[in-house]
């Protein structure tokens, strides 16, 4: 897959830095390639549910963002990304030192892109697949990847 913007990696990195929620939960952007993005999330008790596993909402958030940034990496420098829908299959408890989400575009398009993210729990260096996200992303034509916030 060919990105429409040669500076796609820097653009994804800049966008990720502006996502305050990713910063709040401690997520870090990893590998970024055309049509592919990884995000890591260290375990924090504040992100767990009653059994001590990563909360399903956190896992869903990670999948959504991996799909979004994989799609965003293929977009033109004048466009932005917005999630239209996503589905998460939770297949095993999110138990480990960290989560790694690996998102990839499976169907690029001019208006919509379909992406998939596999979420792995990492324990003692071993990755275990715990969830898969399937998402549809909208290409927001001529929409800046920033927001003016008034208070």
MOMOJO-V807649 format. One record per residue. N is the residue number from 1. RES is the residue in three letters. PHI is phi in whole degrees, -180 to 180 (999 if undefined). Layout:
BEGIN
[[N & RES & PHI] [N & RES & PHI]]
END
This chain:
BEGIN
[[1 & UNK & 999] [2 & UNK & -103] [3 & UNK & -72] [4 & UNK & -85] [5 & UNK & -134] [6 & UNK & -64] [7 & UNK & -97] [8 & UNK & -59] [9 & UNK & -65] [10 & UNK & -63] [11 & UNK & -65] [12 & UNK & -63] [13 & UNK & -60] [14 & UNK & -64] [15 & UNK & -63] [16 & UNK & -59] [17 & UNK & -62] [18 & UNK & -84] [19 & UNK & -80] [20 & UNK & -62] [21 & UNK & -66] [22 & UNK & -62] [23 & UNK & -66] [24 & UNK & -59] [25 & UNK & -89] [26 & UNK & 89] [27 & UNK & -74] [28 & UNK & -129] [29 & UNK & -74] [30 & UNK & -109] [31 & UNK & -65] [32 & UNK & -131] [33 & UNK & -134] [34 & UNK & -57] [35 & UNK & 78] [36 & UNK & -148] [37 & UNK & -150] [38 & UNK & -118] [39 & UNK & -133] [40 & UNK & -110] [41 & UNK & -140] [42 & UNK & -67] [43 & UNK & -65] [44 & UNK & -143] [45 & UNK & -55] [46 & UNK & -66] [47 & UNK & -101] [48 & UNK & -100] [49 & UNK & -103] [50 & UNK & -64] [51 & UNK & -94] [52 & UNK & 91] [53 & UNK & -87] [54 & UNK & -55] [55 & UNK & -67] [56 & UNK & -58] [57 & UNK & -65] [58 & UNK & -68] [59 & UNK & -63] [60 & UNK & -62] [61 & UNK & -60] [62 & UNK & -62] [63 & UNK & -62] [64 & UNK & -60] [65 & UNK & -69] [66 & UNK & -62] [67 & UNK & -63] [68 & UNK & -62] [69 & UNK & -75] [70 & UNK & -62] [71 & UNK & -68] [72 & UNK & -58] [73 & UNK & -63] [74 & UNK & -98] [75 & UNK & -87] [76 & UNK & -66] [77 & UNK & -65] [78 & UNK & -94] [79 & UNK & -108] [80 & UNK & -133] [81 & UNK & -123] [82 & UNK & -148] [83 & UNK & -71] [84 & UNK & -93] [85 & UNK & -162] [86 & UNK & -153] [87 & UNK & -129] [88 & UNK & -122] [89 & UNK & -104] [90 & UNK & -90] [91 & UNK & -109] [92 & UNK & -159] [93 & UNK & -59] [94 & UNK & -82] [95 & UNK & -118] [96 & UNK & 168] [97 & UNK & -75] [98 & UNK & -162] [99 & UNK & -110] [100 & UNK & -127] [101 & UNK & -103] [102 & UNK & -125] [103 & UNK & -103] [104 & UNK & -146] [105 & UNK & -78] [106 & UNK & -107] [107 & UNK & -150] [108 & UNK & -74] [109 & UNK & -155] [110 & UNK & -78] [111 & UNK & -114] [112 & UNK & -126] [113 & UNK & -128] [114 & UNK & -107] [115 & UNK & -130] [116 & UNK & -131] [117 & UNK & -129] [118 & UNK & -102] [119 & UNK & -110] [120 & UNK & -117] [121 & UNK & -92] [122 & UNK & -111] [123 & UNK & -134] [124 & UNK & 53] [125 & UNK & 81] [126 & UNK & -102] [127 & UNK & -91] [128 & UNK & -125] [129 & UNK & -66] [130 & UNK & -118] [131 & UNK & -160] [132 & UNK & -132] [133 & UNK & -116] [134 & UNK & -119] [135 & UNK & -137] [136 & UNK & -112] [137 & UNK & -115] [138 & UNK & -96] [139 & UNK & -83] [140 & UNK & -89] [141 & UNK & -61] [142 & UNK & 52] [143 & UNK & -115] [144 & UNK & -62] [145 & UNK & -90] [146 & UNK & -138] [147 & UNK & -132] [148 & UNK & -88] [149 & UNK & -109] [150 & UNK & -108] [151 & UNK & -128]]
END
